[in-house]
Amino acid sequence: MPDETVAFWRSLGFDVTYEQTKPYLYLAFRWSGFELHYSSAPGDVDPALENTGGCLVMVDSVAPYYAALSEAMRKAYGKVLAKGLPRITRFRPGASRFTVVDPSGNSIVFIQRDEPWELEYGGSKHFQGLARVLDNARILREFKDDDRAALRALNSGLRRYGDGAPVVEQAMALAALIELATVLEEPERVPEWGTRLRSLVLTEDEVRQVESFVADPSLLVPWLPGQDVRSTSTARRPVPRPEV
């Protein structure tokens, strides 16, 4: 899919430094101090499986890169592509990585250099109950890009541990379920979780914690309690752009 690949990276502001289709395919792109190089894939590769290949891009801070790429995508496509091919994964404030998936199913993963080397898949052993479920869901979403598994884990964990969990943990789980159901295009599940979220009594600091646990806090506006004390953390602030 050379034409689609060239068009995609150009739309995100990448320079095409080499473009050849015959006698063999070779493409090269440059942006913000790093390069992407493409050659022909094996004939039996199915881009829909998203196992074509990929690379890691290590940066000092991932937030400016996400801001620049998502804004370029919004300008080129009219929205930030979050499903299918191509797309960019959602980015929660404070997260240490995000992924751009190109039209051929390759994953370009931007990782913050100080990200921990070891992760405890299945939930950190330092947490218990719903807190461990929340940590597991975070890893499923941000490191394994598996929204469906994260939704199942949160839904099951909330049923099992919700009644005895701190109210802020309940709210974080409900907020994440609302966001995941929206992304997975299952809006019929949102009102139940939203009503439960609205019924919780949260302090201003706890509201801020809940907002920071999701990538798009605007989805919570109809449901978060105490709108008069909502933090301003969701307001758009200028983000330093990476040098291009």
Disulfide bonds with the S-S distance in Angstrom:
none
